[in-house]
């Protein structure tokens, strides 16, 4: 790994370096200086500005709700190509440190995954911290996956071909859902994980190397987790899927990581853990890019490669 690099900034590719310099010049306030709702509003406006415009065309886009176990109606958005046959479906769980992110911030990505994967994508608006702390996001994600499995046919899905995926915190939740699905006997075609958080502690080499100046910094990670989870719960595998006692029998995984990301080492470690348990893993590490790059397609062209790679993995898993 490049995590022990003496000058980590030199690893960045030109597009990513230029984006970081623009962000630094803009002097935006750190999320950690805001409340959860303020940070959310800020991200909803600022995030999509770095993404592809106009957004890629998808034949069918439709908002609906999915019930959580306590009766809460979770907003969700369906993306689907025209099809005469029942489509395979990906439940997509967005990133944002369990605190920010929405159907808006991940709209382009979900369109891209639907187009490249030739599948339906259901994007989930699960409840966020600090208003809703751990394990609400876990319950919401699992309830949505179960609901899709049981009711997806009414929306024109082939529920025998069901996958779960997400980025960052959403990647964590997807990995956790894959573990829960195995335990419940629910067969998944794929777990699609973009730079997931997998460890209980932020103590890997990459967390030190990329702590400052690579978009996602240590202060923001600390702020996210403080709002989401009690220190006593940190070792729970529903927060740190690397801590699950057994990883055998899980759905195959496609894991896409960013080279210059505090989370890269724990992503590599999780890929190794899955492989050692006999799970099929495809691992891609995108060179010279930072955490969050897949929703920055306008600023970082490597995002388009990652969209295509993930779409290909979905298509293949759904065969």
Protein Blocks (a to p, Z undefined) as FASTA:
>chain_A
ZZlpfblmlmpcfklmmmmmmmmmnopacfklpcfklmmmmmmmmmmmmmccdddddfba
cddddddfkopacdddddddddfbdcdddddddeeehmgccfklmmmmmmmmmmmnopad
ddddddddfklgcfklmmmmmmmmmmmmmmmmmnopafklccdddehjlmmmmmmmmmmm
mmnopacfbdcdehiafbfbdcbfklmmmmgoplpafklmmmmmmmmpcfklmmpmklmm
mlpmbfghiacddddddfkbfklmmmmmmmmmmmmnopacdddddehiaehklmmmmmmm
mlmmmmmmmmmmmmmmmZZ
